[in-house]
Each structure stands twice: as structure tokens, then as C-alpha cells.
Amino acid sequence: MTWAEKEKAELTFKKLSEDYQTTRFETSSLEIEAILKGVLAELKAADVVLDALPDGPTKEDELKKKVKLEYKKFLLENRKVSYGVVALLQKELDLQRVNNELEEVEEFISAVTTRKATL
């Protein structure tokens, strides 16, 4: 019975942790998508500006800005893999697993308690 109570406490803590992480992933995935859309729009605008500019220091500055935007896009796409929709679904699956385990432990505790009462 002590083992079951300990397992229940650990699973309850794990559930809280997974729930918090799932909430964070939901927020992060939405933020990443919004920022990425903005960066993609900026990249398109930078292409238009670069095509219109003559060679010179202004065009070089715009090229540097475009390289920074491409790097930002690269970073956001990597974050999207780690914190995006697929990662969110994985977290939700983990949370459901913990909930199922917690239910089973509670059923076990209930069965043991009932059995002890009949003895």
C-alpha cells in the first residue's frame, strides 16, 4: 500500500509538470507561428527592396538585414520543430499517459482498501 501511495504522489506531481509544459507548448507554438509569418513577410519585402536598389552602401546594408532575417527564420523553424504543433501533440499524449497511469493506481488503491476492509 505504501508503494501505491508513493506512486500516486509521484504521478500527481508528474501530471502537474506535464500539464504546465503542455500549456507552455500551446503558447509557444502560437507565438512561433506568428513571429515566423512576420519574418517571412519581412523577407519578401527585403527582396523587393533589394531588387529596386542600385549597387552601393544602402544595398549592402539591406543585404545584411536580409541575412539576419534568414538566420532568424532558420532559428524559428528549428524552434517550431521543438515547440511547434507536433511537439504539443506529443506533450498532450504524455499527459494522457500520466492520467491513465494515475487512474490505474487509484483503482489499485481502492481495490486494496476494499479487500482489507473485507478481511
MODELLER restraints for C-alpha pairs under 7 A, 6 or more apart:
rsr = mdl.restraints
at = mdl.atoms
rsr.add(forms.Gaussian(group=physical.xy_distance, feature=features.Distance(at['CA:1:A'], at['CA:109:A']), mean=6.99, stdev=0.5))
rsr.add(forms.Gaussian(group=physical.xy_distance, feature=features.Distance(at['CA:4:A'], at['CA:105:A']), mean=6.48, stdev=0.5))
rsr.add(forms.Gaussian(group=physical.xy_distance, feature=features.Distance(at['CA:4:A'], at['CA:109:A']), mean=6.53, stdev=0.5))
rsr.add(forms.Gaussian(group=physical.xy_distance, feature=features.Distance(at['CA:8:A'], at['CA:102:A']), mean=6.28, stdev=0.5))
rsr.add(forms.Gaussian(group=physical.xy_distance, feature=features.Distance(at['CA:8:A'], at['CA:105:A']), mean=6.30, stdev=0.5))
rsr.add(forms.Gaussian(group=physical.xy_distance, feature=features.Distance(at['CA:11:A'], at['CA:98:A']), mean=6.54, stdev=0.5))
rsr.add(forms.Gaussian(group=physical.xy_distance, feature=features.Distance(at['CA:11:A'], at['CA:102:A']), mean=5.98, stdev=0.5))
rsr.add(forms.Gaussian(group=physical.xy_distance, feature=features.Distance(at['CA:15:A'], at['CA:95:A']), mean=6.40, stdev=0.5))
rsr.add(forms.Gaussian(group=physical.xy_distance, feature=features.Distance(at['CA:15:A'], at['CA:98:A']), mean=6.01, stdev=0.5))
rsr.add(forms.Gaussian(group=physical.xy_distance, feature=features.Distance(at['CA:15:A'], at['CA:99:A']), mean=6.88, stdev=0.5))
rsr.add(forms.Gaussian(group=physical.xy_distance, feature=features.Distance(at['CA:18:A'], at['CA:91:A']), mean=6.99, stdev=0.5))
rsr.add(forms.Gaussian(group=physical.xy_distance, feature=features.Distance(at['CA:18:A'], at['CA:95:A']), mean=5.55, stdev=0.5))
rsr.add(forms.Gaussian(group=physical.xy_distance, feature=features.Distance(at['CA:19:A'], at['CA:95:A']), mean=6.51, stdev=0.5))
rsr.add(forms.Gaussian(group=physical.xy_distance, feature=features.Distance(at['CA:22:A'], at['CA:88:A']), mean=6.37, stdev=0.5))
rsr.add(forms.Gaussian(group=physical.xy_distance, feature=features.Distance(at['CA:22:A'], at['CA:91:A']), mean=5.58, stdev=0.5))
rsr.add(forms.Gaussian(group=physical.xy_distance, feature=features.Distance(at['CA:22:A'], at['CA:92:A']), mean=6.33, stdev=0.5))
rsr.add(forms.Gaussian(group=physical.xy_distance, feature=features.Distance(at['CA:25:A'], at['CA:83:A']), mean=5.73, stdev=0.5))
rsr.add(forms.Gaussian(group=physical.xy_distance, feature=features.Distance(at['CA:25:A'], at['CA:88:A']), mean=5.55, stdev=0.5))
rsr.add(forms.Gaussian(group=physical.xy_distance, feature=features.Distance(at['CA:26:A'], at['CA:88:A']), mean=6.38, stdev=0.5))
rsr.add(forms.Gaussian(group=physical.xy_distance, feature=features.Distance(at['CA:28:A'], at['CA:83:A']), mean=6.32, stdev=0.5))
rsr.add(forms.Gaussian(group=physical.xy_distance, feature=features.Distance(at['CA:29:A'], at['CA:80:A']), mean=6.75, stdev=0.5))
rsr.add(forms.Gaussian(group=physical.xy_distance, feature=features.Distance(at['CA:29:A'], at['CA:83:A']), mean=5.70, stdev=0.5))
rsr.add(forms.Gaussian(group=physical.xy_distance, feature=features.Distance(at['CA:29:A'], at['CA:84:A']), mean=4.42, stdev=0.5))
rsr.add(forms.Gaussian(group=physical.xy_distance, feature=features.Distance(at['CA:29:A'], at['CA:85:A']), mean=6.11, stdev=0.5))
rsr.add(forms.Gaussian(group=physical.xy_distance, feature=features.Distance(at['CA:32:A'], at['CA:76:A']), mean=6.53, stdev=0.5))
rsr.add(forms.Gaussian(group=physical.xy_distance, feature=features.Distance(at['CA:32:A'], at['CA:80:A']), mean=6.41, stdev=0.5))
rsr.add(forms.Gaussian(group=physical.xy_distance, feature=features.Distance(at['CA:36:A'], at['CA:73:A']), mean=6.46, stdev=0.5))
rsr.add(forms.Gaussian(group=physical.xy_distance, feature=features.Distance(at['CA:36:A'], at['CA:76:A']), mean=6.33, stdev=0.5))
rsr.add(forms.Gaussian(group=physical.xy_distance, feature=features.Distance(at['CA:39:A'], at['CA:69:A']), mean=6.55, stdev=0.5))
rsr.add(forms.Gaussian(group=physical.xy_distance, feature=features.Distance(at['CA:39:A'], at['CA:73:A']), mean=6.42, stdev=0.5))
rsr.add(forms.Gaussian(group=physical.xy_distance, feature=features.Distance(at['CA:43:A'], at['CA:66:A']), mean=6.49, stdev=0.5))
rsr.add(forms.Gaussian(group=physical.xy_distance, feature=features.Distance(at['CA:43:A'], at['CA:69:A']), mean=6.57, stdev=0.5))
rsr.add(forms.Gaussian(group=physical.xy_distance, feature=features.Distance(at['CA:46:A'], at['CA:66:A']), mean=6.29, stdev=0.5))
rsr.add(forms.Gaussian(group=physical.xy_distance, feature=features.Distance(at['CA:50:A'], at['CA:59:A']), mean=6.32, stdev=0.5))
rsr.add(forms.Gaussian(group=physical.xy_distance, feature=features.Distance(at['CA:50:A'], at['CA:62:A']), mean=6.74, stdev=0.5))
rsr.add(forms.Gaussian(group=physical.xy_distance, feature=features.Distance(at['CA:53:A'], at['CA:59:A']), mean=5.97, stdev=0.5))
rsr.add(forms.Gaussian(group=physical.xy_distance, feature=features.Distance(at['CA:81:A'], at['CA:87:A']), mean=6.95, stdev=0.5))
